[in-house]
Amino acid sequence: MEHVGKKVIFAVAQEPFEVAAESGSSNNFATVVPLISLSGEVLQKQDFPGVGLVFWMVWPQNLRFADPGRLVSGRLENAVRRDKHHYQLVPETAEIVPPSELIEILDCEGAPIRVARDLVNSDDLINIDHPPTPLVLVRWNSELYGPFRAEALNTTGGTWSVSLRSPRPDQTVFKIPAAELSNVNTFAPHHHRISAQVSYGSREPVQNSPECNYEVIMGAGFKRLPSMGFELVSVESDREMLLRYARRFTSRRTVQQLRDLLSTVEPDLEQTGDSVQIEREVFESIRRRSTDVLDELHILSQSLVSSGLLDQQIQSAVEQRAEAYVSQQSAKLSSEIASNINARKIELEHLQRQKDSLTDEVEGKQRHAEEEIEKKKIELERWRTEAENTLAEAKREVDTQRSRVATLLENVVRRYEISSTTVMEDFLTLLPLMDALKLMAPQSRGTMTLHEDPTPRNAQEEFAYPQFVTAPRGGATPQVSEGDFFSRFVKHVEQSGYNGYRRLDLVAFHLSVKCGDITILGGMSGTGKSTLPLLYAEALAGQSAIKERYLQIGVSPNWVSMQDLLGGINSLERTFEPSESGLYRQLLIAQEESRRHQQETGIYVATLDEMNLAHVEHYFSGFLQALEGSREISVFDASSVSSSSTFALHGSIRVPLSIRFVGTVNFDETTRQLSRRLLDRANLIRLRPGDQNTYFAAQGDARPTVDGPTITLRHFRDWRRSDVLPKDVAVIWDKVQQHLVKLGVPATPRRRRGMEAFIASAGELISPLQAFDLQMAQRMIPQVRGTYRSEVQMTLDDLQLTLSQNAYGFPETLASIDDLRRNEDGGLGMISTS
């Protein structure tokens, strides 16, 4: 049968492949499976010699819909080379099959749906093995609902996740009994089930490939749907319902803006032609409607104002508008007000630091006293238990001896009666034993018959702390300015041979560690993520060169709980065995140094190397919760270990303020995603090479010594500030806030506190605008999700425009947005939806 010139529905059979032409250019080609003509004739494979396929040269603008399994339409022509395929698809006629030609039926019987409205309330409702047609009908509860606009996302190779939306302004669809598909008077002549073998790779044979199945209604039947009298049901989503109620309060200004837009496009309608005439009629209808709406609003507003019924509502609206204005300008207004009392606040902060120092000292001594009391209580209880056991054993022995003596006495009495001559001899024989068992005269009060060693039999083995913790210190550590320390840090990095870091990255890392408990270093392998924390810890230690305050932990992919990080109970020995990570011992040392020396304790750095090889939420969740609250970590139940074991008194550990956690992550497909819960509490610094020719020394290379005193917790507290935001930062923050809300990452109280502390504490190293730029790149942009959605892309465009209009330019934030756009999952490859 000859098919040249026919318009046919096809299924794309394979991924397009590229072929280079002799001219040097290249073209894309694919094959398609002919399925059915527009007249409803199901096409047979034998009608297409060769392998039953049609050749298709895919133009560049058509690559967007050349997905395997997608239904397309176009006209047939003879192939240029008929050695393999006799027909080819005319390239310029290829298009996604429109609803006027065919509409697909999707099955939703097994989905968790209560009412028809849930069809649009739930995203990713249906999973199928091919892209759906633009409009679909959905089978649910023995009924057909539709048409729906189908939004599909390719989740994995060959699987498409489909969300449904109503295409009608009134959010209604038809409810059609499924039995109508077999009714010859309605859909039966137009209803078909067809299939096609599809390959999800390029240039692969399709004969043994998976089969895609389609249930369709031809366009001729679909066009009759509005006139068949089926029931219309509302499938308005929860979101659309809220928007509809909001539209009731649309202002005249909005309608006037519409009229202004109409006048803008009016000159383009002065041309001639049928399509332009239709457009002119549509725009004229809109113009008339907008005029009517303005007139109606004018009359209605005059009547309502004259009646006085809305006086109270108007007053309430004015107050709400005033509150909204104040809220929107809060950062700017707060900055202007607070600048007048900044001097007093600095003085108050100085007094507060003194108070905190004294409070920490009192609390430290109180905790030490409580721990000593608890230790004495445990030792006393152990001694009492052992004494009671020994006494009970002695009592049992005495009772046994008493019984024996009583028996012997009875024998003595009988023998006395028989032979009085031998009584005295027997009595003298028993006399020493009776004296020992207190059966004779009572002893003096000073005599003890039960001797007990007050020392416990199994003395507890104490944990050995390093000497730098237990040794007394002579006074406070010398004062060091933050600028001097940062110069020390940079000098140590450069002298150690690590010249690949940008200075701005070193500033960002120092400020993040100083102001927060958790810092995350991200980037590709080889950017020096694991080395930077070590260099920083060496700069903190100074000339003391104490290495015990730095710990590098290699995270294992099989970690599933906090026991893998800290350790667990040995049930046979009834002891606690710390993990090989060493973090439990480091926490004990840091806790003891903080208790003994308070503000003069050194800074500890614990690095979780490649922390996302395992789920961070599994092995680090206890720390995420504790660091924002009591800072108490429950490691094990003290009752499950022997009281004489080494760590019996350390079932719970208080994470001191002197410890900082640094995580390193690789942005690739071998790692776990970072949750928003973690990113909300951390600064994520993406290391960017400053010079491609720079050199990173091996971590084991010898490095020079560091001069200067050890940096302590007191230095960190003195370097932190809580000044009010500068006016220029407050203004730009107000401008970007609306974009951040649309992106799903508003400035929550936790984020705002962290960003304000970072910006206020950065003054000696970078400007406030630079600090705000870093915080946007480290805290806000990494949490944006769903960049595949057009509304997210538009909001990112608006955010970039707002930032670029500022004189500073915010290069770090713009670079983070570019990184975000290049990644499909909308989170630098690292963000989870949780």
ZAMARGU-4260 file (C-alpha; in steps of 0.2 Angstrom, whole numbers, plus 5000, padded with zeros to 4 digits):
<rodrens>
0) 5000/5000/5000 | 5007/5017/4995 | 5008/5030/5010 | 5017/5044/5002 | 5008/5061/5007
5) 4999/5053/5021 | 4999/5062/5038 | 5003/5049/5051 | 5005/5047/5070 | 5022/5040/5075
10) 5031/5034/5090 | 5050/5040/5091 | 5059/5024/5091 | 5076/5029/5097 | 5087/5043/5104
15) 5093/5054/5089 | 5111/5052/5084 | 5123/5064/5075 | 5131/5060/5058 | 5145/5072/5051
20) 5142/5077/5033 | 5156/5079/5020 | 5155/5098/5021 | 5160/5097/5039 | 5143/5101/5047
25) 5133/5088/5056 | 5115/5082/5056 | 5104/5073/5068 | 5094/5057/5063 | 5082/5045/5071
30) 5069/5032/5067 | 5050/5032/5071 | 5037/5019/5071 | 5022/5022/5061 | 5006/5018/5071
35) 4990/5026/5064 | 4984/5038/5051 | 4973/5053/5055 | 4958/5043/5048 | 4960/5030/5062
40) 4968/5017/5051 | 4980/5006/5061 | 4996/5004/5051 | 5004/4987/5049 | 5023/4983/5050
45) 5023/4974/5033 | 5017/4990/5024 | 5034/4998/5028 | 5048/4986/5020 | 5064/4984/5030
50) 5062/4984/5048 | 5045/4992/5049 | 5052/5009/5053 | 5053/5027/5045 | 5068/5037/5043
55) 5068/5055/5051 | 5081/5069/5049 | 5078/5079/5065 | 5080/5097/5063 | 5089/5106/5078
60) 5073/5115/5084 | 5064/5098/5084 | 5077/5090/5096 | 5067/5096/5111 | 5053/5083/5107
65) 5063/5069/5099 | 5062/5058/5115 | 5060/5040/5113 | 5042/5034/5115 | 5035/5052/5112
70) 5020/5053/5099 | 5023/5064/5085 | 5014/5068/5068 | 5020/5072/5051 | 5019/5067/5032
75) 5027/5053/5023 | 5038/5054/5008 | 5049/5042/4999 | 5066/5039/5007 | 5082/5046/4997
80) 5090/5029/5000 | 5078/5014/5000 | 5091/5001/5004 | 5085/5000/5022 | 5069/5011/5024
85) 5057/5015/5010 | 5049/5030/5018 | 5055/5045/5028 | 5046/5059/5038 | 5046/5076/5030
90) 5056/5086/5042 | 5047/5102/5041 | 5030/5093/5045 | 5036/5085/5061 | 5027/5091/5077
95) 5021/5085/5094 | 5004/5077/5090 | 4991/5090/5094 | 4974/5086/5103 | 4965/5090/5086
100) 4973/5074/5080 | 4975/5062/5095 | 4973/5062/5114 | 4980/5049/5125 | 4971/5040/5140
105) 4982/5037/5156 | 4978/5025/5169 | 4977/5031/5187 | 4967/5017/5196 | 4981/5012/5208
110) 4985/5030/5214 | 4981/5036/5232 | 4966/5047/5227 | 4951/5051/5237 | 4942/5063/5226
115) 4944/5070/5208 | 4952/5086/5214 | 4967/5075/5220 | 4971/5072/5202 | 4979/5090/5202
120) 4983/5092/5220 | 4997/5078/5219 | 5012/5081/5208 | 5021/5066/5200 | 5005/5056/5201
125) 5008/5044/5186 | 5023/5035/5180 | 5024/5029/5162 | 5037/5023/5150 | 5035/5037/5137
130) 5031/5056/5137 | 5012/5059/5136 | 5002/5069/5124 | 5000/5088/5129 | 4982/5084/5133
135) 4976/5068/5141 | 4961/5059/5148 | 4964/5050/5165 | 4955/5034/5170 | 4951/5033/5189
140) 4937/5024/5198 | 4929/5017/5182 | 4927/5035/5175 | 4937/5045/5163 | 4941/5063/5168
145) 4948/5076/5157 | 4955/5084/5147 | 4970/5088/5158 | 4986/5097/5153 | 5000/5084/5156
150) 5017/5090/5163 | 5030/5077/5162 | 5048/5075/5169 | 5060/5062/5164 | 5066/5055/5181
155) 5077/5040/5175 | 5080/5032/5158 | 5063/5026/5151 | 5052/5033/5165 | 5042/5048/5165
160) 5033/5056/5180 | 5017/5065/5175 | 5008/5079/5184 | 4991/5085/5179 | 4983/5102/5177
165) 4966/5108/5171 | 4968/5118/5154 | 4951/5127/5157 | 4950/5144/5166 | 4936/5138/5177
170) 4946/5123/5183 | 4933/5110/5177 | 4935/5094/5167 | 4922/5081/5160 | 4917/5066/5169
175) 4915/5052/5157 | 4909/5034/5161 | 4923/5022/5155 | 4910/5011/5147 | 4908/5025/5134
180) 4924/5019/5126 | 4915/5004/5119 | 4899/5014/5114 | 4898/5015/5095 | 4888/5031/5096
185) 4902/5040/5106 | 4920/5034/5106 | 4921/5016/5101 | 4925/5021/5082 | 4939/5032/5088
190) 4946/5022/5102 | 4962/5012/5099 | 4976/5003/5109 | 4993/5002/5100 | 5011/4998/5104
195) 5028/5001/5098 | 5045/4995/5102 | 5057/5009/5108 | 5075/5010/5112 | 5082/5022/5125
200) 5099/5023/5117 | 5105/5030/5100 | 5107/5019/5085 | 5102/5003/5094 | 5091/4990/5086
205) 5073/4992/5092 | 5067/4974/5087 | 5072/4967/5105 | 5069/4984/5114 | 5055/4987/5127
210) 5037/4990/5121 | 5028/5006/5124 | 5009/5004/5125 | 4997/5018/5121 | 4978/5020/5123
215) 4971/5034/5112 | 4956/5043/5106 | 4958/5051/5088 | 4955/5069/5086 | 4938/5067/5077
220) 4931/5059/5093 | 4939/5071/5105 | 4932/5086/5096 | 4914/5079/5099 | 4917/5079/5118
225) 4910/5096/5122 | 4894/5092/5113 | 4890/5075/5121 | 4882/5082/5137 | 4894/5074/5150
230) 4895/5081/5167 | 4908/5094/5171 | 4916/5092/5188 | 4928/5105/5197 | 4946/5099/5199
235) 4952/5116/5206 | 4968/5113/5216 | 4971/5120/5233 | 4983/5132/5227 | 4972/5139/5213
240) 4957/5140/5225 | 4967/5152/5236 | 4972/5162/5221 | 4954/5163/5215 | 4949/5170/5232
245) 4964/5182/5231 | 4958/5188/5214 | 4942/5195/5221 | 4952/5209/5228 | 4961/5214/5211
250) 4963/5233/5211 | 4958/5245/5197 | 4976/5248/5195 | 4979/5230/5189 | 4965/5232/5176
255) 4972/5249/5171 | 4989/5241/5168 | 4981/5228/5157 | 4973/5242/5146 | 4990/5251/5145
260) 4998/5234/5139 | 4984/5233/5125 | 4988/5251/5119 | 5007/5245/5118 | 5003/5231/5106
265) 4990/5240/5096 | 5001/5246/5082 | 5006/5229/5078 | 4988/5225/5074 | 4987/5237/5059
270) 4993/5225/5047 | 4982/5214/5036 | 4979/5196/5035 | 4967/5183/5042 | 4977/5179/5057
275) 4980/5197/5061 | 4961/5200/5060 | 4958/5186/5072 | 4971/5194/5084 | 4963/5211/5082
280) 4946/5204/5087 | 4953/5196/5102 | 4962/5211/5108 | 4946/5222/5105 | 4936/5210/5115
285) 4949/5211/5129 | 4949/5230/5128 | 4930/5231/5129 | 4930/5219/5144 | 4943/5230/5153
290) 4933/5246/5150 | 4917/5237/5157 | 4927/5231/5172 | 4933/5249/5176 | 4916/5256/5174
295) 4908/5243/5185 | 4922/5245/5198 | 4920/5264/5198 | 4901/5263/5201 | 4903/5250/5214
300) 4917/5259/5223 | 4907/5275/5224 | 4891/5266/5231 | 4901/5257/5244 | 4910/5272/5250
305) 4894/5282/5251 | 4885/5269/5261 | 4899/5269/5274 | 4898/5250/5276 | 4916/5249/5272
310) 4923/5262/5284 | 4929/5249/5296 | 4936/5238/5283 | 4945/5252/5274 | 4953/5258/5291
315) 4959/5240/5294 | 4966/5239/5276 | 4975/5255/5279 | 4983/5248/5295 | 4987/5232/5287
320) 4996/5241/5272 | 5005/5252/5285 | 5011/5236/5294 | 5016/5228/5278 | 5026/5243/5273
325) 5035/5244/5289 | 5038/5225/5288 | 5045/5227/5270 | 5057/5241/5275 | 5061/5233/5292
330) 5079/5230/5288 | 5082/5248/5282 | 5072/5256/5296 | 5080/5245/5309 | 5097/5250/5302
335) 5093/5269/5304 | 5086/5267/5321 | 5100/5256/5328 | 5114/5267/5322 | 5109/5280/5335
340) 5112/5268/5349 | 5126/5258/5342 | 5139/5265/5355 | 5128/5260/5370 | 5126/5243/5362
345) 5145/5240/5360 | 5147/5245/5379 | 5133/5233/5383 | 5141/5219/5373 | 5158/5222/5382
350) 5148/5220/5398 | 5139/5205/5391 | 5155/5196/5387 | 5162/5199/5404 | 5146/5192/5411
355) 5147/5177/5399 | 5165/5174/5405 | 5160/5174/5423 | 5144/5163/5420 | 5155/5151/5411
360) 5167/5150/5425 | 5154/5148/5438 | 5145/5135/5427 | 5162/5126/5425 | 5165/5125/5443
365) 5147/5120/5447 | 5148/5106/5434 | 5165/5100/5441 | 5158/5099/5459 | 5142/5090/5453
370) 5153/5077/5443 | 5164/5075/5459 | 5149/5072/5470 | 5142/5060/5457 | 5158/5050/5456
375) 5159/5049/5475 | 5141/5043/5476 | 5145/5029/5463 | 5160/5024/5473 | 5151/5024/5489
380) 5136/5014/5482 | 5149/5001/5475 | 5157/5000/5492 | 5141/4998/5501 | 5135/4984/5489
385) 5151/4975/5491 | 5151/4977/5510 | 5133/4970/5511 | 5137/4955/5500 | 5152/4951/5511
390) 5142/4954/5527 | 5128/4942/5520 | 5141/4929/5517 | 5148/4930/5534 | 5131/4929/5542
395) 5128/4913/5532 | 5144/4906/5539 | 5140/4911/5557 | 5123/4903/5555 | 5131/4887/5549
400) 5144/4887/5564 | 5130/4891/5576 | 5120/4876/5570 | 5136/4865/5572 | 5139/4871/5590
405) 5121/4868/5595 | 5122/4850/5589 | 5138/4848/5598 | 5131/4856/5614 | 5116/4844/5613
410) 5128/4829/5612 | 5137/4837/5627 | 5121/4837/5637 | 5117/4819/5633 | 5135/4813/5637
415) 5135/4823/5653 | 5120/4814/5658 | 5128/4798/5654 | 5146/4802/5660 | 5148/4817/5670
420) 5167/4813/5671 | 5170/4818/5653 | 5159/4833/5652 | 5172/4845/5658 | 5184/4838/5645
425) 5172/4841/5631 | 5167/4858/5637 | 5185/4863/5637 | 5187/4857/5620 | 5172/4868/5613
430) 5177/4883/5623 | 5188/4891/5610 | 5176/4889/5596 | 5161/4896/5607 | 5172/4911/5611
435) 5176/4915/5593 | 5157/4914/5588 | 5152/4926/5602 | 5142/4912/5612 | 5151/4917/5628
440) 5152/4934/5636 | 5150/4949/5624 | 5165/4958/5618 | 5170/4976/5621 | 5163/4989/5610
445) 5179/4993/5602 | 5181/4975/5596 | 5176/4972/5577 | 5172/4954/5572 | 5170/4959/5554
450) 5184/4968/5545 | 5181/4976/5528 | 5193/4985/5517 | 5184/5001/5513 | 5194/5002/5496
455) 5183/4995/5482 | 5190/4978/5475 | 5189/4984/5457 | 5195/5002/5456 | 5189/5012/5441
460) 5202/5015/5428 | 5203/5033/5424 | 5204/5041/5407 | 5221/5049/5404 | 5220/5067/5398
465) 5235/5075/5389 | 5247/5085/5399 | 5242/5102/5390 | 5225/5099/5398 | 5230/5095/5416
470) 5245/5106/5418 | 5242/5123/5426 | 5243/5139/5416 | 5250/5155/5421 | 5237/5169/5417
475) 5228/5173/5402 | 5234/5171/5384 | 5242/5186/5376 | 5229/5197/5366 | 5230/5194/5347
480) 5221/5205/5334 | 5210/5196/5321 | 5220/5204/5307 | 5237/5198/5314 | 5230/5180/5316
485) 5223/5180/5298 | 5240/5186/5292 | 5248/5172/5301 | 5236/5160/5293 | 5239/5166/5276
490) 5257/5166/5278 | 5257/5148/5285 | 5247/5142/5270 | 5259/5150/5257 | 5275/5145/5266
495) 5268/5127/5267 | 5267/5127/5248 | 5248/5128/5246 | 5246/5142/5234 | 5230/5137/5225
500) 5217/5145/5237 | 5209/5162/5233 | 5212/5175/5247 | 5193/5177/5248 | 5190/5158/5251
505) 5202/5159/5266 | 5193/5174/5273 | 5176/5165/5270 | 5183/5149/5279 | 5190/5159/5294
510) 5174/5169/5297 | 5163/5153/5295 | 5173/5144/5308 | 5174/5159/5320 | 5155/5162/5319
515) 5147/5145/5317 | 5148/5127/5323 | 5148/5119/5306 | 5157/5123/5290 | 5156/5113/5274
520) 5170/5114/5261 | 5164/5109/5244 | 5171/5107/5226 | 5179/5095/5214 | 5193/5083/5219
525) 5210/5091/5221 | 5204/5108/5226 | 5212/5107/5244 | 5197/5104/5254 | 5205/5091/5266
530) 5221/5101/5268 | 5213/5118/5273 | 5206/5113/5290 | 5223/5106/5295 | 5232/5122/5290
535) 5220/5132/5299 | 5222/5121/5315 | 5241/5123/5314 | 5239/5142/5313 | 5227/5142/5328
540) 5240/5131/5338 | 5254/5144/5335 | 5270/5141/5343 | 5263/5128/5355 | 5262/5116/5340
545) 5249/5105/5350 | 5242/5093/5337 | 5229/5084/5348 | 5216/5098/5345 | 5215/5093/5327
550) 5206/5077/5321 | 5203/5071/5303 | 5189/5058/5302 | 5187/5048/5286 | 5168/5045/5284
555) 5164/5027/5278 | 5149/5024/5266 | 5142/5010/5278 | 5139/5022/5293 | 5121/5021/5298
560) 5121/5028/5316 | 5130/5039/5328 | 5138/5023/5335 | 5149/5022/5320 | 5155/5040/5324
565) 5157/5039/5343 | 5157/5020/5348 | 5146/5007/5356 | 5143/4995/5370 | 5153/4978/5372
570) 5139/4968/5380 | 5150/4954/5385 | 5163/4965/5394 | 5150/4978/5399 | 5161/4992/5393
575) 5160/5006/5381 | 5172/5005/5366 | 5175/5021/5358 | 5175/5022/5339 | 5191/5022/5329
580) 5186/5039/5322 | 5194/5046/5339 | 5180/5059/5340 | 5173/5053/5357 | 5191/5054/5365
585) 5193/5072/5357 | 5176/5077/5364 | 5182/5071/5382 | 5198/5081/5380 | 5189/5096/5374
590) 5176/5095/5388 | 5189/5093/5402 | 5200/5108/5395 | 5185/5119/5394 | 5180/5114/5412
595) 5197/5118/5419 | 5202/5133/5409 | 5185/5141/5403 | 5189/5155/5391 | 5207/5151/5389
600) 5204/5134/5381 | 5211/5131/5364 | 5200/5129/5348 | 5197/5111/5342 | 5194/5107/5324
605) 5186/5090/5319 | 5186/5087/5300 | 5173/5075/5293 | 5182/5071/5277 | 5170/5067/5262
610) 5156/5068/5275 | 5142/5064/5261 | 5149/5047/5257 | 5135/5042/5270 | 5119/5050/5275
615) 5124/5064/5287 | 5107/5064/5295 | 5111/5046/5300 | 5127/5048/5310 | 5127/5066/5314
620) 5109/5070/5318 | 5112/5070/5337 | 5125/5084/5335 | 5113/5094/5324 | 5100/5094/5338
625) 5112/5097/5352 | 5122/5111/5345 | 5107/5122/5344 | 5101/5118/5362 | 5109/5111/5378
630) 5124/5104/5368 | 5123/5088/5378 | 5126/5072/5368 | 5119/5056/5375 | 5132/5043/5369
635) 5127/5027/5379 | 5116/5022/5394 | 5127/5022/5410 | 5117/5007/5417 | 5123/4996/5403
640) 5141/4996/5407 | 5151/4991/5422 | 5153/5005/5435 | 5172/5001/5436 | 5174/5003/5417
645) 5185/5017/5410 | 5171/5028/5403 | 5157/5023/5415 | 5155/5042/5421 | 5155/5048/5403
650) 5139/5042/5395 | 5134/5060/5391 | 5146/5073/5384 | 5143/5091/5384 | 5150/5098/5367
655) 5160/5113/5372 | 5160/5130/5363 | 5178/5128/5359 | 5175/5114/5346 | 5172/5117/5327
660) 5166/5104/5314 | 5172/5105/5296 | 5165/5094/5283 | 5172/5091/5265 | 5161/5086/5251
665) 5163/5081/5233 | 5151/5087/5220 | 5149/5071/5210 | 5137/5056/5208 | 5145/5045/5221
670) 5140/5055/5236 | 5124/5057/5246 | 5114/5073/5245 | 5115/5086/5259 | 5098/5089/5268
675) 5091/5107/5270 | 5092/5103/5289 | 5111/5102/5288 | 5113/5117/5276 | 5102/5128/5286
680) 5114/5126/5301 | 5131/5128/5291 | 5141/5138/5278 | 5144/5129/5262 | 5160/5136/5254
685) 5163/5130/5236 | 5182/5131/5234 | 5186/5139/5217 | 5204/5137/5210 | 5212/5155/5210
690) 5225/5150/5197 | 5225/5134/5186 | 5244/5133/5187 | 5245/5134/5206 | 5252/5120/5216
695) 5245/5110/5231 | 5258/5101/5241 | 5255/5083/5247 | 5247/5083/5265 | 5262/5073/5272
700) 5275/5086/5266 | 5284/5095/5280 | 5278/5112/5284 | 5286/5127/5293 | 5282/5131/5311
705) 5270/5144/5316 | 5275/5159/5327 | 5263/5167/5340 | 5253/5162/5354 | 5239/5149/5354
710) 5222/5156/5349 | 5209/5153/5362 | 5190/5154/5364 | 5192/5171/5372 | 5200/5177/5356
715) 5186/5170/5346 | 5173/5179/5357 | 5182/5195/5356 | 5183/5195/5337 | 5164/5192/5336
720) 5152/5206/5334 | 5134/5209/5333 | 5133/5227/5326 | 5118/5233/5317 | 5118/5230/5298
725) 5125/5245/5288 | 5112/5254/5278 | 5118/5249/5261 | 5117/5230/5266 | 5100/5233/5274
730) 5093/5241/5257 | 5100/5227/5246 | 5093/5213/5258 | 5076/5221/5257 | 5077/5221/5238
735) 5082/5202/5237 | 5070/5196/5250 | 5055/5195/5239 | 5065/5184/5226 | 5071/5173/5240
740) 5054/5170/5246 | 5048/5165/5228 | 5063/5153/5228 | 5058/5144/5244 | 5073/5151/5254
745) 5066/5165/5264 | 5077/5174/5278 | 5070/5163/5292 | 5076/5168/5310 | 5090/5155/5310
750) 5096/5160/5293 | 5095/5179/5298 | 5104/5177/5314 | 5118/5167/5306 | 5120/5180/5292
755) 5120/5195/5303 | 5133/5188/5314 | 5144/5184/5299 | 5142/5201/5292 | 5145/5210/5308
760) 5160/5200/5312 | 5169/5203/5295 | 5173/5221/5296 | 5192/5219/5299 | 5194/5208/5284
765) 5181/5212/5271 | 5168/5225/5268 | 5150/5222/5274 | 5144/5220/5256 | 5157/5207/5252
770) 5151/5198/5268 | 5133/5199/5262 | 5139/5192/5245 | 5148/5177/5253 | 5133/5173/5264
775) 5121/5173/5249 | 5132/5161/5240 | 5135/5150/5256 | 5119/5150/5265 | 5104/5154/5253
780) 5108/5149/5235 | 5114/5131/5239 | 5096/5128/5246 | 5087/5133/5230 | 5078/5118/5222
785) 5069/5114/5206 | 5079/5125/5193 | 5071/5114/5179 | 5055/5124/5183 | 5052/5140/5172
790) 5046/5150/5187 | 5062/5146/5197 | 5072/5151/5181 | 5063/5168/5180 | 5065/5172/5198
795) 5084/5168/5197 | 5084/5180/5182 | 5076/5193/5193 | 5088/5190/5207 | 5103/5192/5196
800) 5096/5208/5188 | 5093/5215/5206 | 5111/5211/5211 | 5120/5216/5195 | 5111/5233/5197
805) 5121/5237/5213 | 5138/5245/5211 | 5147/5230/5220 | 5140/5217/5208 | 5140/5202/5220
810) 5151/5191/5210 | 5151/5176/5222 | 5132/5175/5222 | 5131/5177/5203 | 5144/5163/5201
815) 5134/5152/5213 | 5118/5155/5203 | 5128/5150/5187 | 5133/5134/5196 | 5115/5131/5201
820) 5109/5133/5183 | 5122/5120/5176 | 5115/5107/5188 | 5099/5098/5184 | 5093/5094/5202
825) 5094/5113/5207 | 5106/5111/5222 | 5124/5110/5217 | 5121/5092/5216 | 5121/5091/5235
830) 5103/5096/5241 | 5090/5084/5247 | 5072/5089/5247 | 5070/5085/5265
</rodrens>
